[in-house]
C-alpha cells in the first residue's frame, strides 16, 4: 500500500514542488517520470532475480530501497536529490511480482486467487488514495511530509517480512543475463522518456519520432537476445502464449484508461463553473469525492478470490474492462452534475478493482511456478507503460485547442473520453478471447489426492 500510494501521491502537488524548488514545468515532471522509469526496469529484473535467488530476499531488498528513497525525498531541497530519491523508490515496484510468487509458493491452491487479488487491488487503492490525501497533507504540513508519512509503515512491513515470511523453496536457478538486462532497461527507458517528453517535443516532432524508433530497435535487439540466450532473463516464448499476450495487451489498455481518467476527473472537478463545465471544487474536496472510487477498488479486491472462483479470472477481467468503458461513455455524454461524476468514478473503481486483481491471477494460472515473478512483473510493466502513455495523451488532447478564460475547452474532454471508450472496447474484444492455462486444475487435483 505504501508503494502504491507513493506512485500517485506527487501528481496533485507537482505545481507546488515546481514553485518551491524554482524549476520549470518540464523539469518537475521528472519527479514522476524518474519513478516510473525505475519501477519499469526493477519490476521484471528483481522479479526474475527473486525466481532465481529467493523471493523473500529480493522482497527485503525492494523494501529497503523504498525506505531509502523515501528518506532521500523527504530530505530533498533540490530537484536533483528529489529525483534521485524517486528513482530509488521505484525499485519498490518489484514488491508486487515477488509477493505474487511467495503467495503461489506458500499458500494452498484454493487460497491463491483471493490473496493475489487482494494484494493486486492495493495498487489501485493506493493510486486513488494518493490522489485523495496529497492535497490535504501538502496544504497542512508541506509536500515533504508526503514522503515521511509512509516511512513508519514501510519499516514495520520490512520487520514483519523478516519475522513471518519464509524463504521460498521454489527456485528457477541460472544466473542474471546482464546483456539482456541492459537491453531491457534501455528500451524501457527510451520508450518512457519519449512518452514523458512528447508534450514538450511535440507528438509529430523529430525528437519524438527518433526516440520512438530507437526504443523499437532496442526492443527488437532485446527480444532476439532473449530468444537466442541459453539463460534468458525473460522467456519471451512465454510472453507469446495467447493467454499471456492478450492479458498483457489488456494491461497496457487498462493502464492507459486509468491514468487518463486520473487526468480528466480532477480537472473537471476543480475547474471553475465560469468555464462552462467545471464545479469549482477545491483540491481537498476533489480528493474526498474520489474516496468512493478507492473504496470500491478495495471492496472488489477483497472479493476477487470468490469472484475468480465463481466466474473465472479471465471473465472478471472482461467485466472490469466493460464497466470501465461504460464509465467513460457516461462522462462523455453526462458530466454536468456531481452525482454523474460520482457514479462514473465508482464505476471506474469497480473496473480497477476487477482488472487489477484478476489480471495477475490470469498470468499466474498460465505460467509455471518458477516464472511467476518475471511474468507478473512484465504484466505490471506494461500497465506502467500504458499509464504513462494514457496520462500524457489525455493531457495533450485536453489542453490542445481553443481555451476559454485560460481553461481548456469542454470539447477536449469529450474527445479524450471518447478515446478512452474506444480503447476500452478494443481491450474488451481482446479480453474476451483470453483462455487461461491448466495450472490451477493440476494443483487442485494434487491437493485432492493428498500430494
C-alpha angles and dihedrals in degrees: 000000000000091000095047092048090052089053094068102018095096097049097086094042101047090105090053092049091048091051095045095048094038096231134137127268089248093052097048092056087073087074085073099027094053090053093050093047093051094046092048092054098039098046100069095028097054090037089058092045088052090054089052106035106021132300096225091053093052090042090060090047090054093047091049091051090049091053094047091048092051091051092049092050093046091053096042118124095167134053092240094058092042091053091047089052091050092049090053090047089055090067085075088074088090090068092088103052090040091051092049090052093050091049092051092047098046109031128071112260096252091060098046099084094051095046094047091045093052094049091045090053091059088069090061093039092051092048092055094039092052091056091047100050101034095082098051094044094047092045095050103033108013130260094278088073089063085076100036094052097068094043098090090050091049092052092045090050092051091051090049091050091054092047103043113018115085122215110260116251093204109095131173094203124206129094137277110275100221096191091053090045091053093048091048090051092046098055093042092050092046093048097046093043089051092050093046095049096040096096089054098040094039126249091252097041127117094242091055094046094044094049091046090052090049090051090051092050091048091048091053091047091050092048093051092045092052093045094052097038120109087211108031123191089215122021098229091189086065090054091057095058106117097241093047095043094048094045090050090051089051089049090054090052095044091053090049096052096040095054089040088058091047087060097044105042100050091047091050091051096046100042111102118251089242088076088068099246112041133093102219092230119162122245090253095051092044088057091051091052089056094054094087087058090054091047090053091052090052094047095051091043089057090049096042096099093055092043092050091049091050104041102010129253094265093054091047089056091051093050091048092052091049092050090051092051089050092053092053091046089053092051091046092060104024124032104124096100129059093231089058091054091045092050092049094048092050088052089050088052090052090049093050092044092054100040098041093049098040102043095066089049091055089052093046091049091053104049136057119261094257092057098049097102099048095040095052089041092058090047090053089046094057089049088055092049090048090049093051091048094045094050095049097042092047093047090049094050093046096048099039118091135022121358133201117215088341094306125114116264118255089240091070091059092050093051091048092050093048087052090053090050091052093049090048090052092052090046090051091052090052093044091052089064097051113118116180125223128255098255096110092049092053092049094048091049090052091051091049090054092052095250 
